[in-house]
Amino acid sequence: MNKKDRKPRISPRLFLVFLCILLGITALISISIGRYTIPPEQVIKGLMSKVLLTTPDLTPVMQTVLFDVRLPRIIAAILVGAGLSIAGASFQGVFRNPLVSPYILGVSSGAGFGAGLGILISASMIVVQGMAFAFGIIAVGLACWLSSLYRRSSEIVMVLAGMIVGAFFSSLISLVQYLADPYEALPAIVFWLMGSFSTVMVKDLIILGPVIIIASIILLLLRWRINVLSLGDEEAEALGVDIRKIKGSIIVCVTLISAASVSLCGIIGWVGLVVPHVARMFVGPDHRWLLPISFVIGATYLLVVDDFARTLTSAEIPLGILTALIGAPFFAFLLTRKEVGW
């Protein structure tokens, strides 16, 4: 990393303010558009009525679409996009690897298996989400346990352990799909694994939203320590940082964000891998600014992708398909520009 790379290309503070304004405008537009269009002024009136505790001047249909359908979906997209992005930026700094994503320790495969198993046994949605969350945490726990068995555990060993656990749970997902009823359970499993906000409800946000928010806040509070960890273990120890404690805290927070996100909307790839690189192109590798910038860019990005998913065609497009179609070519573009350094 040379001196030129260390300097942010624009003022991080002003850029963050601009991104927050852009996110607010994008959210307002997202609430307005869809198969049932709601004028922006009606959206603002409806939202202000909730803040001021007054009766909204909206038709019953508008109220249902706004508060029961659109608003929970918009909030979920913002939380998941922001959470996965800040989790990816944190892991890339901790593991000192630009190819690391929040799912590197097998949380997505574990959560996918838990959800698939819940759908297979015809459990309720809250049970499916609970099983997805639990198995996501179990998968990361197995990866950490496997890496600890190695005599000299390191970031590379942990990544390899995550790949092993991910492959194991991926095979279990295939087994669940093979055993599922091809007319009911199998389509539900496949659609859930591809990611969608179509089934998100207010009660889901009440349960899983605080998990993403609290874990993200902790990562933001630890962002200067991630700067130290990215220098290497020896340098971090010389500066008085408790490596095991800080790494453990970051892994726990990223695991909670990833497991909650997968439980909420299924597996959405490429967000936590690509968005931190986009943020790094604007503000450089300093995690004090990289994490909050990634947080807001990720929220805006997934919100826009979800808008396309529900408006491009008559049938909703799974989010995992769109994020891969956008993320893979963009990451290839970054490779050609040699912009994947951490």
C-alpha positions in Angstrom: 0.0 0.0 0.0 1.6 3.3 -1.1 1.0 6.8 0.2 -1.3 7.6 -2.6 -3.6 4.7 -1.7 -3.9 5.9 1.9 -5.4 9.2 1.0 -9.2 9.3 0.5 -10.0 10.5 -3.0 -12.8 12.7 -1.8 -13.8 14.2 1.6 -15.2 11.1 3.5 -17.4 13.3 5.7 -19.1 15.1 2.8 -19.4 11.9 0.8 -21.1 10.2 3.8 -23.6 13.1 4.1 -24.3 12.9 0.3 -24.8 9.1 0.5 -27.2 9.5 3.4 -29.3 12.0 1.5 -29.2 9.7 -1.6 -30.4 6.8 0.6 -33.3 8.8 1.9 -34.4 9.9 -1.7 -34.0 6.3 -2.9 -36.1 5.0 0.0 -38.9 7.5 -0.8 -38.9 6.5 -4.5 -38.9 2.8 -3.6 -41.9 3.2 -1.4 -43.7 5.1 -4.1 -43.1 2.7 -7.1 -44.6 -0.7 -7.7 -47.6 -2.3 -9.2 -49.7 0.0 -7.1 -48.2 3.5 -7.4 -48.4 5.8 -4.4 -47.5 9.5 -5.0 -44.5 10.7 -3.0 -46.5 13.4 -1.3 -49.0 10.8 -0.1 -46.1 8.7 1.2 -44.7 11.7 3.1 -48.1 12.4 4.6 -48.6 8.8 5.7 -45.2 8.6 7.3 -45.6 11.9 9.1 -49.0 10.8 10.4 -47.2 7.9 12.2 -44.6 10.3 13.6 -47.2 12.9 14.8 -49.7 10.1 15.9 -52.4 11.5 13.7 -54.9 9.8 11.4 -53.4 9.4 7.9 -55.2 11.0 5.0 -54.9 7.9 2.9 -57.3 5.3 1.4 -57.5 1.9 3.1 -55.7 0.3 0.2 -52.9 2.9 0.3 -52.4 2.3 4.0 -52.2 -1.4 3.6 -49.7 -1.2 0.7 -47.6 1.5 2.5 -47.4 0.2 6.0 -48.0 -3.6 5.7 -46.2 -4.3 2.4 -43.8 -1.7 1.2 -42.4 -0.2 4.4 -41.3 -3.5 6.0 -39.7 -4.6 2.7 -37.8 -1.3 2.3 -36.5 -1.4 5.9 -35.5 -5.0 5.4 -33.6 -4.2 2.2 -31.8 -1.3 3.9 -30.8 -3.4 7.0 -29.6 -6.4 5.0 -27.7 -4.4 2.4 -26.0 -2.3 5.1 -25.3 -5.2 7.4 -23.8 -7.5 4.7 -21.7 -4.6 3.4 -20.2 -3.6 6.8 -19.7 -7.3 7.6 -17.8 -7.9 4.4 -15.6 -4.8 4.9 -14.8 -6.0 8.4 -13.9 -9.5 7.4 -11.7 -8.3 4.5 -9.8 -6.2 7.0 -9.5 -8.9 9.6 -8.5 -11.6 7.2 -6.4 -9.2 5.1 -7.9 -10.7 2.0 -9.9 -8.8 -0.7 -11.8 -11.9 -1.7 -13.4 -12.6 1.7 -17.2 -12.2 2.1 -19.4 -12.4 5.2 -20.3 -16.0 4.1 -16.7 -17.2 4.1 -17.1 -19.2 7.3 -20.1 -21.2 6.1 -22.9 -19.2 7.6 -25.0 -19.0 4.4 -24.8 -22.8 3.8 -25.6 -23.6 7.4 -28.6 -21.2 7.4 -29.7 -22.4 4.0 -29.8 -26.0 5.4 -31.7 -24.9 8.5 -34.3 -23.1 6.4 -34.6 -26.0 3.9 -35.0 -28.5 6.7 -37.7 -26.3 8.2 -39.6 -26.1 4.9 -39.2 -29.9 4.4 -40.9 -30.6 7.7 -43.7 -28.0 6.9 -42.8 -25.8 9.8 -44.2 -22.3 10.2 -42.2 -19.3 8.8 -41.0 -18.3 12.3 -39.7 -21.8 12.9 -38.0 -21.8 9.5 -36.3 -18.5 10.3 -35.3 -19.7 13.7 -33.7 -22.9 12.3 -31.9 -20.8 9.6 -30.5 -18.5 12.3 -29.5 -21.4 14.6 -27.8 -23.5 11.9 -25.9 -20.4 10.5 -24.4 -19.9 14.0 -23.7 -23.6 14.3 -21.8 -23.6 11.0 -19.5 -20.8 12.0 -19.0 -22.5 15.4 -17.9 -25.7 13.5 -15.5 -23.6 11.3 -13.9 -22.0 14.4 -13.6 -25.3 16.1 -12.0 -27.0 13.1 -9.5 -24.1 12.8 -8.6 -24.4 16.5 -7.6 -28.0 16.0 -4.7 -26.9 13.8 -1.5 -26.5 15.8 -0.9 -22.9 14.6 -4.3 -21.5 13.8 -4.3 -18.5 11.4 -6.6 -16.6 9.1 -5.9 -18.9 6.2 -6.7 -22.0 8.3 -10.0 -20.4 9.4 -10.9 -19.6 5.8 -10.2 -23.2 4.8 -12.2 -24.5 7.7 -15.1 -22.3 6.6 -14.8 -23.7 3.1 -15.0 -27.3 4.5 -18.1 -26.5 6.6 -19.7 -24.6 3.7 -19.2 -27.6 1.4 -20.6 -30.0 4.0 -23.8 -28.0 4.6 -24.2 -27.4 0.8 -24.3 -31.2 0.4 -26.9 -31.3 3.1 -29.0 -28.7 1.3 -28.8 -30.9 -1.9 -30.0 -33.8 0.2 -32.9 -31.8 1.5 -33.9 -30.7 -2.0 -33.7 -34.4 -3.2 -36.0 -35.5 -0.4 -38.5 -32.6 -0.8 -41.9 -32.8 -2.4 -41.2 -31.6 -6.0 -44.6 -29.8 -6.2 -44.7 -27.9 -3.0 -41.6 -28.0 -0.7 -38.9 -28.0 -3.4 -40.0 -24.8 -5.2 -40.3 -23.1 -1.8 -36.8 -24.2 -0.8 -35.3 -23.1 -4.2 -37.0 -19.7 -4.2 -36.0 -19.1 -0.6 -32.3 -20.0 -1.2 -32.2 -17.5 -4.1 -33.2 -14.6 -1.8 -36.3 -12.4 -1.7 -38.0 -9.8 0.5 -41.5 -10.7 -0.6 -42.4 -12.5 2.6 -40.9 -10.0 5.1 -43.4 -8.8 7.7 -43.2 -6.3 10.6 -42.8 -9.1 13.1 -39.8 -10.4 11.3 -38.2 -7.0 11.5 -39.0 -6.7 15.2 -37.2 -10.0 15.9 -34.2 -9.9 13.5 -33.8 -6.2 12.8 -32.3 -5.4 16.3 -29.7 -8.2 15.8 -28.4 -6.6 12.6 -28.5 -3.1 14.0 -26.7 -3.9 17.3 -24.0 -6.0 15.6 -23.4 -3.3 13.0 -23.0 -0.7 15.7 -20.4 -2.8 17.5 -18.5 -3.2 14.3 -18.6 0.6 13.8 -17.2 1.0 17.3 -14.4 -1.4 16.6 -13.5 0.1 13.2 -10.2 1.7 14.3 -9.1 -1.7 15.8 -9.7 -3.3 12.4 -7.2 -0.8 11.0 -4.7 -2.2 13.5 -5.5 -5.8 12.8 -5.1 -5.2 9.0 -1.4 -4.4 9.7 -0.8 -8.0 10.9 -0.8 -9.8 14.2 2.7 -8.9 15.3 2.1 -5.2 14.7 -1.3 -5.3 16.4 0.2 -7.0 19.5 3.0 -4.5 19.6 0.3 -1.7 19.7 -1.4 -3.4 22.7 -4.4 -4.9 20.9 -5.9 -8.1 22.3 -6.0 -10.0 19.0 -8.1 -13.0 20.1 -10.7 -10.9 21.9 -11.1 -8.4 19.0 -11.2 -11.0 16.3 -13.6 -13.1 18.3 -15.9 -10.1 18.7 -15.8 -9.2 15.0 -16.5 -12.8 14.0 -19.4 -13.0 16.4 -20.9 -9.7 15.0 -20.4 -10.7 11.4 -22.0 -14.1 12.1 -25.0 -12.6 13.7 -25.5 -10.1 10.9 -25.1 -12.8 8.2 -27.3 -15.4 10.0 -30.0 -12.8 10.6 -29.9 -11.6 7.0 -30.2 -15.1 5.6 -33.0 -15.9 8.0 -34.9 -12.7 7.0 -34.6 -13.0 3.2 -32.6 -16.0 2.1 -29.1 -16.1 0.6 -28.1 -12.8 -1.2 -24.5 -13.1 -2.6 -22.0 -10.6 -3.8 -23.2 -7.7 -1.7 -20.7 -8.1 1.1 -17.9 -8.9 -1.4 -18.3 -6.1 -3.9 -19.7 -3.1 -2.0 -16.6 -2.7 0.3 -14.4 -2.5 -2.8 -16.7 0.2 -4.2 -16.4 2.2 -1.0 -12.6 1.7 -1.0 -12.4 3.2 -4.4 -13.9 6.5 -3.0 -12.4 6.8 0.5 -9.4 4.4 0.6 -8.7 1.6 3.0 -9.1 3.5 6.3 -11.8 1.5 8.1 -12.8 4.5 10.2 -14.5 5.8 7.0 -14.7 2.6 5.0 -17.2 0.9 7.3 -19.8 3.7 7.5 -19.4 4.4 3.8 -19.9 0.7 3.0 -22.9 0.6 5.3 -24.8 3.4 3.5 -23.7 2.3 -0.1 -24.8 -1.3 0.7 -28.2 -0.1 1.9 -28.8 2.0 -1.2 -27.5 -0.7 -3.5 -29.7 -3.5 -2.3 -32.7 -1.2 -2.1 -32.2 -0.3 -5.8 -31.7 -4.0 -6.8 -34.9 -4.9 -4.9 -36.8 -2.2 -6.8 -35.7 -3.8 -10.1 -36.5 -7.3 -8.8 -40.2 -6.4 -8.1 -40.8 -4.0 -11.0 -38.9 -5.4 -14.1 -41.3 -8.3 -14.8 -44.8 -9.4 -13.7 -43.2 -12.2 -11.6 -40.7 -11.1 -9.0 -37.0 -11.9 -9.8 -35.0 -13.5 -7.0 -32.5 -11.1 -5.6 -29.6 -13.6 -5.7 -29.9 -13.7 -9.5 -29.7 -10.0 -9.9 -26.9 -9.4 -7.4 -24.8 -12.1 -9.1 -25.5 -10.6 -12.6 -24.4 -7.2 -11.4 -21.7 -8.2 -8.9 -19.7 -10.7 -11.1 -19.1 -8.4 -14.1 -18.3 -5.5 -11.8 -15.8 -7.5 -9.8 -14.2 -8.5 -13.1 -14.0 -4.8 -14.0 -12.2 -4.2 -10.7 -9.7 -6.9 -11.5 -8.9 -5.3 -14.8 -8.3 -2.0 -13.0 -6.3 -3.7 -10.3 -8.6 -2.2 -7.7 -9.1 -5.2 -5.4 -6.4 -4.4 -2.8 -7.5 -4.1 0.8 
